[in-house]
Amino acid sequence: MNQNGPIDYLVSFAICFALGALSVQLLQRRSSAPAPNQPKGLESGGIHDAGTATP
C-alpha cells in the first residue's frame, strides 16, 4: 500500500514533464520556423544555411 502513493506521484510527474517538454519543443519550432534569422537556430539547421546548398 505504501508503494502506490510514490509510484502514482512519479508517474504523474513523468507524464507532466513529458508533455511540458513536447510543448516547449513545439513552441520553439513554431517560433523559429517563421524567423530563421535568430542565432538560436544552430540545432535546427543554422549551420547548413552557412554554405552547403544541398536540396
C-alpha positions as CSV (number, residue, x, y, z in Angstrom):
1,M,0.0,0.0,0.0
2,N,2.9,2.4,0.7
3,Q,4.2,2.0,-2.9
4,N,1.0,3.2,-4.5
5,G,1.4,6.8,-3.5
6,P,5.0,7.5,-4.6
7,I,4.6,5.5,-7.8
8,D,1.5,7.5,-8.7
9,Y,3.3,10.7,-7.9
10,L,6.3,9.7,-10.1
11,V,4.1,8.6,-13.0
12,S,2.1,11.8,-12.9
13,F,5.3,13.8,-12.7
14,A,6.8,11.9,-15.6
15,I,3.7,12.5,-17.8
16,C,3.6,16.2,-16.9
17,F,7.3,16.6,-17.6
18,A,7.0,14.8,-21.0
19,L,4.0,16.9,-22.0
20,G,5.8,20.1,-20.9
21,A,9.0,19.1,-22.9
22,L,7.0,18.4,-26.0
23,S,5.0,21.6,-25.8
24,V,8.3,23.6,-25.3
25,Q,9.8,21.9,-28.4
26,L,6.7,22.6,-30.4
27,L,6.7,26.3,-29.4
28,Q,10.4,26.6,-30.1
29,R,10.0,25.0,-33.6
30,R,7.0,27.3,-34.4
31,S,8.8,30.4,-33.2
32,S,12.0,29.6,-35.1
33,A,10.2,28.5,-38.3
34,P,8.9,31.9,-39.5
35,A,12.1,33.7,-38.3
36,P,15.2,31.8,-39.3
37,N,17.3,34.9,-38.6
38,Q,17.6,34.0,-34.9
39,P,21.0,32.7,-33.8
40,K,19.3,30.0,-31.8
41,G,18.7,28.0,-35.0
42,L,22.0,26.2,-34.8
43,E,20.4,22.9,-33.8
44,S,17.5,23.2,-36.4
45,G,19.8,23.9,-39.3
46,G,21.6,27.2,-38.9
47,I,24.9,25.6,-39.8
48,H,23.5,24.1,-43.0
49,D,22.5,27.6,-44.2
50,A,26.1,28.9,-43.9
51,G,27.5,27.3,-47.1
52,T,26.1,24.0,-48.2
53,A,23.4,24.2,-50.9
54,T,22.1,20.6,-50.7
55,P,18.4,20.4,-51.5
